[in-house]
Amino acid sequence: MYGQTYICDHPVYSHCTLYKIGEKGLAVIQQRYIPETKSTYWTEIDPWLIDALYLHEGFKKFFDDRAGECEDNLYPTVTIRQIMWALKMKPLKRERWETCFDRRNI
């Protein structure tokens, strides 16, 4: 209801969950695992997380700090783990295969 699936040509992902307020937007991505090939990819977040993030009392402040206007069809991006930690939400179970970004900007 609050976020939308956004398709773009980002070097890390092609689909994300986009939260937009006015001209500013924030893309949120979640990593998925393919057991057959033992590979991973980044895509939009689980549907049950979309409203839970947006309705969290700290979301607007996090959004204001990290969101930005669209540049080259891309919005500032965070992983689901980054936003859940920042909002002090109970994080998703960490999997062995997950990748961690060591930079603030993705």
NUGU-937798 format. One record per residue: residue in three letters; x, y, z of N, C-alpha, C, CB in turn; residue number from 1. Coordinates in Angstrom, 3 decimals. Glycine has a CB too. Layout:
% residues N
res, n_east, n_north, n_up, ca_east, ca_north, ca_up, c_east, c_north, c_up, cb_east, cb_north, cb_up, n
Ala, X, Y, Z, X, Y, Z, X, Y, Z, X, Y, Z, NUM;
...
% end
This chain:
% residues 106
res, n_east, n_north, n_up, ca_east, ca_north, ca_up, c_east, c_north, c_up, cb_east, cb_north, cb_up, n
Met, 0.811, -1.194, 0.000, 0.000, 0.000, 0.000, 0.861, 1.267, 0.000, -0.926, -0.007, 1.198, 1;
Tyr, 1.983, 1.250, 0.732, 2.799, 2.451, 0.851, 4.026, 2.442, -0.045, 3.226, 2.626, 2.266, 2;
Gly, 4.564, 1.278, -0.322, 5.716, 1.169, -1.210, 5.273, 0.561, -2.528, 6.841, 0.321, -0.567, 3;
Gln, 6.081, 0.743, -3.542, 5.747, 0.173, -4.846, 6.970, -0.522, -5.425, 5.232, 1.267, -5.817, 4;
Thr, 6.730, -1.527, -6.242, 7.836, -2.186, -6.925, 8.321, -1.244, -8.020, 7.406, -3.582, -7.513, 5;
Tyr, 9.627, -1.035, -8.043, 10.230, -0.112, -9.004, 11.247, -0.890, -9.827, 10.902, 1.113, -8.285, 6;
Ile, 11.151, -0.770, -11.132, 12.068, -1.451, -12.047, 13.047, -0.422, -12.594, 11.294, -2.165, -13.210, 7;
Cys, 14.342, -0.760, -12.505, 15.365, 0.188, -12.949, 16.590, -0.564, -13.467, 15.765, 1.141, -11.797, 8;
Asp, 17.609, 0.185, -13.817, 18.833, -0.389, -14.360, 20.001, -0.111, -13.420, 19.123, 0.176, -15.765, 9;
His, 19.841, -0.477, -12.161, 20.885, -0.287, -11.152, 21.931, -1.388, -11.322, 20.286, -0.301, -9.702, 10;
Pro, 23.206, -1.142, -11.044, 24.231, -2.181, -11.204, 24.075, -3.370, -10.242, 25.591, -1.569, -11.012, 11;
Val, 23.374, -3.181, -9.115, 23.236, -4.257, -8.127, 21.904, -4.994, -8.264, 23.367, -3.692, -6.718, 12;
Tyr, 20.854, -4.311, -8.654, 19.517, -4.912, -8.719, 18.722, -4.337, -9.888, 18.755, -4.684, -7.399, 13;
Ser, 17.626, -5.032, -10.235, 16.749, -4.514, -11.290, 15.344, -4.206, -10.759, 16.661, -5.520, -12.444, 14;
His, 15.005, -4.730, -9.563, 13.721, -4.473, -8.913, 13.983, -4.083, -7.460, 12.780, -5.726, -8.998, 15;
Cys, 13.188, -3.159, -6.956, 13.295, -2.762, -5.551, 11.917, -2.338, -5.067, 14.335, -1.607, -5.360, 16;
Thr, 11.805, -2.094, -3.770, 10.605, -1.483, -3.218, 10.928, -0.010, -3.049, 10.161, -2.154, -1.850, 17;
Leu, 10.137, 0.843, -3.676, 10.382, 2.277, -3.655, 9.356, 2.972, -2.781, 10.354, 2.853, -5.074, 18;
Tyr, 9.863, 3.746, -1.827, 9.022, 4.622, -1.016, 9.228, 6.027, -1.546, 9.367, 4.521, 0.526, 19;
Lys, 8.125, 6.718, -1.863, 8.213, 8.081, -2.397, 7.362, 9.017, -1.573, 7.778, 8.125, -3.869, 20;
Ile, 7.945, 10.154, -1.253, 7.203, 11.241, -0.620, 7.593, 12.498, -1.381, 7.515, 11.364, 0.942, 21;
Gly, 6.646, 13.057, -2.100, 6.939, 14.202, -2.964, 7.898, 13.788, -4.063, 7.529, 15.373, -2.150, 22;
Glu, 8.964, 14.553, -4.242, 9.963, 14.252, -5.274, 11.055, 13.316, -4.778, 10.591, 15.532, -5.775, 23;
Lys, 11.128, 13.083, -3.466, 12.173, 12.241, -2.898, 11.730, 10.784, -2.860, 12.544, 12.719, -1.491, 24;
Gly, 12.703, 9.901, -3.015, 12.413, 8.475, -2.962, 13.530, 7.726, -2.274, 12.194, 7.920, -4.359, 25;
Leu, 13.195, 6.538, -1.762, 14.166, 5.658, -1.123, 13.879, 4.237, -1.574, 14.111, 5.779, 0.435, 26;
Ala, 14.883, 3.616, -2.189, 14.751, 2.232, -2.654, 15.244, 1.298, -1.551, 15.552, 2.000, -3.982, 27;
Val, 14.485, 0.229, -1.307, 14.860, -0.762, -0.305, 14.931, -2.114, -1.011, 13.837, -0.790, 0.900, 28;
Ile, 16.048, -2.835, -0.779, 16.255, -4.122, -1.443, 16.467, -5.237, -0.415, 17.461, -4.045, -2.401, 29;
Gln, 16.163, -6.457, -0.860, 16.347, -7.641, -0.027, 17.040, -8.704, -0.867, 14.981, -8.166, 0.535, 30;
Gln, 17.958, -9.426, -0.249, 18.709, -10.445, -0.978, 17.953, -11.777, -0.990, 20.104, -10.630, -0.355, 31;
Arg, 17.994, -12.457, -2.111, 17.349, -13.769, -2.293, 18.411, -14.796, -2.673, 16.226, -13.703, -3.390, 32;
Tyr, 18.109, -16.043, -2.424, 19.053, -17.144, -2.655, 18.434, -18.176, -3.584, 19.465, -17.806, -1.318, 33;
Ile, 19.237, -18.657, -4.538, 18.812, -19.719, -5.447, 19.618, -20.964, -5.093, 19.014, -19.311, -6.963, 34;
Pro, 19.013, -21.933, -4.387, 19.762, -23.100, -3.914, 20.385, -23.944, -5.037, 18.855, -23.968, -3.095, 35;
Glu, 19.695, -24.056, -6.162, 20.197, -24.892, -7.253, 21.539, -24.403, -7.794, 19.182, -24.937, -8.377, 36;
Thr, 21.695, -23.112, -7.872, 22.942, -22.546, -8.420, 23.831, -21.939, -7.332, 22.616, -21.477, -9.465, 37;
Lys, 23.325, -21.937, -6.102, 24.039, -21.344, -4.964, 24.441, -19.895, -5.258, 25.291, -22.179, -4.623, 38;
Ser, 23.523, -19.182, -5.870, 23.762, -17.778, -6.191, 22.706, -16.906, -5.516, 23.753, -17.556, -7.725, 39;
Thr, 22.985, -15.630, -5.463, 22.059, -14.687, -4.849, 21.760, -13.546, -5.800, 22.625, -14.149, -3.536, 40;
Tyr, 20.687, -12.848, -5.505, 20.332, -11.647, -6.257, 19.543, -10.729, -5.330, 19.506, -11.999, -7.547, 41;
Trp, 19.468, -9.460, -5.686, 18.757, -8.456, -4.899, 17.473, -8.070, -5.614, 19.642, -7.210, -4.656, 42;
Thr, 16.408, -7.888, -4.841, 15.116, -7.564, -5.418, 14.264, -6.811, -4.393, 14.396, -8.846, -5.895, 43;
Glu, 12.966, -6.617, -4.699, 12.074, -5.920, -3.780, 11.929, -6.704, -2.462, 10.690, -5.709, -4.438, 44;
Ile, 11.480, -6.026, -1.425, 11.366, -6.659, -0.115, 10.083, -7.486, -0.013, 11.400, -5.597, 0.993, 45;
Asp, 10.035, -8.359, 1.000, 8.838, -9.173, 1.235, 7.630, -8.267, 1.443, 9.034, -10.105, 2.460, 46;
Pro, 6.466, -8.668, 0.900, 5.267, -7.820, 1.013, 4.875, -7.477, 2.453, 4.109, -8.504, 0.344, 47;
Trp, 5.066, -8.390, 3.389, 4.662, -8.118, 4.770, 5.527, -7.041, 5.433, 4.726, -9.397, 5.587, 48;
Leu, 6.700, -6.738, 4.862, 7.588, -5.721, 5.419, 7.268, -4.303, 4.933, 9.013, -6.057, 5.076, 49;
Ile, 6.599, -4.192, 3.808, 6.373, -2.884, 3.179, 5.637, -1.928, 4.116, 5.578, -3.050, 1.881, 50;
Asp, 4.469, -2.329, 4.596, 3.695, -1.468, 5.483, 4.341, -1.360, 6.863, 2.269, -1.994, 5.614, 51;
Ala, 4.944, -2.464, 7.347, 5.584, -2.445, 8.670, 6.675, -1.387, 8.733, 6.172, -3.825, 9.005, 52;
Leu, 7.449, -1.236, 7.666, 8.489, -0.202, 7.632, 7.875, 1.193, 7.595, 9.407, -0.404, 6.418, 53;
Tyr, 6.959, 1.389, 6.660, 6.386, 2.717, 6.447, 5.641, 3.222, 7.682, 5.444, 2.694, 5.252, 54;
Leu, 4.960, 2.348, 8.383, 4.171, 2.745, 9.539, 4.982, 2.837, 10.831, 3.047, 1.780, 9.727, 55;
His, 6.250, 2.466, 10.779, 7.107, 2.554, 11.962, 7.322, 4.020, 12.326, 8.468, 1.845, 11.716, 56;
Glu, 7.330, 4.308, 13.619, 7.446, 5.696, 14.082, 8.734, 6.391, 13.643, 7.358, 5.732, 15.577, 57;
Gly, 9.809, 5.641, 13.380, 11.065, 6.252, 12.977, 11.282, 6.319, 11.471, 12.182, 5.511, 13.591, 58;
Phe, 10.327, 5.810, 10.697, 10.520, 5.750, 9.246, 10.714, 7.127, 8.618, 9.337, 5.064, 8.601, 59;
Lys, 9.886, 8.090, 8.978, 9.942, 9.409, 8.338, 11.306, 10.074, 8.555, 8.821, 10.315, 8.884, 60;
Lys, 11.850, 9.965, 9.768, 13.168, 10.547, 10.030, 14.237, 9.845, 9.199, 13.514, 10.455, 11.530, 61;
Phe, 14.204, 8.501, 9.155, 15.162, 7.747, 8.348, 15.011, 8.130, 6.878, 14.963, 6.219, 8.536, 62;
Phe, 13.784, 8.218, 6.406, 13.514, 8.603, 5.021, 14.100, 9.979, 4.731, 11.998, 8.597, 4.739, 63;
Asp, 13.844, 10.946, 5.605, 14.348, 12.305, 5.389, 15.879, 12.345, 5.361, 13.824, 13.239, 6.483, 64;
Asp, 16.519, 11.494, 6.165, 17.989, 11.450, 6.205, 18.598, 10.789, 4.972, 18.448, 10.711, 7.444, 65;
Arg, 17.940, 9.776, 4.429, 18.560, 8.951, 3.390, 17.956, 9.084, 1.995, 18.489, 7.541, 3.796, 66;
Ala, 16.739, 9.552, 1.880, 16.073, 9.633, 0.569, 16.642, 10.783, -0.262, 14.548, 9.814, 0.746, 67;
Gly, 16.393, 10.718, -1.548, 16.841, 11.774, -2.445, 16.028, 11.769, -3.730, 18.329, 11.617, -2.758, 68;
Glu, 16.303, 12.743, -4.550, 15.610, 12.822, -5.832, 16.202, 11.824, -6.814, 15.687, 14.246, -6.405, 69;
Cys, 15.417, 11.474, -7.801, 15.825, 10.509, -8.818, 16.940, 11.093, -9.685, 14.620, 10.102, -9.693, 70;
Glu, 18.021, 10.330, -9.845, 19.115, 10.704, -10.741, 19.388, 9.532, -11.666, 20.402, 11.104, -9.943, 71;
Asp, 19.316, 9.751, -12.952, 19.519, 8.695, -13.953, 18.600, 7.514, -13.710, 20.969, 8.227, -13.949, 72;
Asn, 17.354, 7.774, -13.328, 16.346, 6.739, -13.083, 16.620, 5.931, -11.817, 16.275, 5.805, -14.268, 73;
Leu, 17.517, 6.416, -10.933, 17.877, 5.694, -9.715, 17.630, 6.566, -8.487, 19.351, 5.246, -9.766, 74;
Tyr, 17.222, 5.916, -7.408, 17.022, 6.583, -6.124, 18.064, 6.057, -5.133, 15.567, 6.351, -5.586, 75;
Pro, 18.349, 6.810, -4.068, 19.228, 6.279, -3.028, 18.679, 4.938, -2.532, 19.364, 7.290, -1.849, 76;
Thr, 19.577, 4.014, -2.214, 19.185, 2.646, -1.888, 19.734, 2.212, -0.547, 19.651, 1.693, -2.964, 77;
Val, 18.925, 1.434, 0.187, 19.353, 0.788, 1.424, 18.892, -0.662, 1.383, 18.785, 1.527, 2.683, 78;
Thr, 19.578, -1.511, 2.146, 19.130, -2.899, 2.261, 18.092, -2.980, 3.375, 20.332, -3.866, 2.543, 79;
Ile, 17.327, -4.057, 3.359, 16.318, -4.256, 4.390, 16.969, -4.309, 5.770, 15.522, -5.542, 4.123, 80;
Arg, 18.151, -4.909, 5.848, 18.848, -4.981, 7.137, 19.264, -3.598, 7.644, 20.079, -5.877, 7.015, 81;
Gln, 19.757, -2.742, 6.743, 20.174, -1.396, 7.141, 19.003, -0.623, 7.751, 20.746, -0.629, 5.932, 82;
Ile, 17.854, -0.675, 7.106, 16.710, 0.099, 7.603, 16.129, -0.527, 8.865, 15.624, 0.203, 6.524, 83;
Met, 16.103, -1.858, 8.950, 15.567, -2.501, 10.152, 16.447, -2.214, 11.368, 15.442, -4.018, 9.937, 84;
Trp, 17.767, -2.238, 11.193, 18.670, -1.906, 12.294, 18.490, -0.457, 12.705, 20.132, -2.169, 11.900, 85;
Ala, 18.402, 0.437, 11.744, 18.248, 1.864, 12.051, 16.944, 2.139, 12.795, 18.297, 2.692, 10.764, 86;
Leu, 15.887, 1.406, 12.454, 14.587, 1.614, 13.097, 14.437, 0.782, 14.373, 13.462, 1.271, 12.124, 87;
Lys, 15.480, 0.000, 14.693, 15.470, -0.873, 15.868, 14.314, -1.882, 15.820, 15.373, -0.032, 17.144, 88;
Met, 14.053, -2.380, 14.629, 13.060, -3.439, 14.445, 13.754, -4.782, 14.617, 12.371, -3.340, 13.044, 89;
Lys, 13.002, -5.788, 14.983, 13.583, -7.120, 15.086, 14.041, -7.522, 13.683, 12.552, -8.163, 15.685, 90;
Pro, 15.343, -7.796, 13.519, 15.843, -8.097, 12.166, 15.430, -9.481, 11.684, 17.357, -7.986, 12.135, 91;
Leu, 15.465, -9.648, 10.386, 15.226, -10.959, 9.786, 16.357, -11.895, 10.187, 15.112, -10.858, 8.235, 92;
Lys, 16.082, -13.183, 10.203, 17.113, -14.162, 10.525, 18.237, -14.046, 9.494, 16.524, -15.612, 10.555, 93;
Arg, 19.463, -13.945, 9.986, 20.628, -13.812, 9.096, 20.987, -15.179, 8.526, 21.849, -13.197, 9.853, 94;
Glu, 21.167, -15.227, 7.225, 21.538, -16.464, 6.531, 23.031, -16.445, 6.211, 20.704, -16.642, 5.230, 95;
Arg, 23.623, -17.612, 6.113, 25.062, -17.726, 5.809, 25.427, -17.103, 4.467, 25.482, -19.189, 5.815, 96;
Trp, 24.532, -17.159, 3.528, 24.829, -16.727, 2.161, 24.649, -15.218, 1.947, 23.947, -17.478, 1.193, 97;
Glu, 24.212, -14.492, 2.940, 23.924, -13.070, 2.754, 25.182, -12.222, 2.561, 23.149, -12.551, 3.937, 98;
Thr, 25.053, -11.227, 1.708, 26.112, -10.273, 1.430, 25.871, -9.027, 2.286, 26.166, -9.916, -0.094, 99;
Cys, 26.941, -8.417, 2.740, 26.838, -7.197, 3.528, 27.587, -6.083, 2.783, 27.416, -7.406, 4.979, 100;
Phe, 26.948, -4.931, 2.644, 27.599, -3.789, 2.015, 28.363, -3.028, 3.082, 26.567, -2.866, 1.301, 101;
Asp, 29.601, -2.670, 2.807, 30.417, -1.959, 3.777, 30.381, -0.448, 3.574, 31.838, -2.448, 3.706, 102;
Arg, 29.513, 0.012, 2.714, 29.361, 1.436, 2.468, 27.925, 1.854, 2.766, 29.743, 1.786, 1.013, 103;
Arg, 27.775, 3.111, 3.080, 26.426, 3.629, 3.354, 25.590, 3.642, 2.077, 26.499, 5.055, 3.958, 104;
Asn, 26.182, 4.108, 0.984, 25.454, 4.216, -0.285, 25.668, 2.971, -1.137, 25.897, 5.470, -1.059, 105;
Ile, 24.585, 2.503, -1.710, 24.656, 1.317, -2.571, 24.505, 1.756, -4.001, 23.570, 0.270, -2.200, 106;
% end
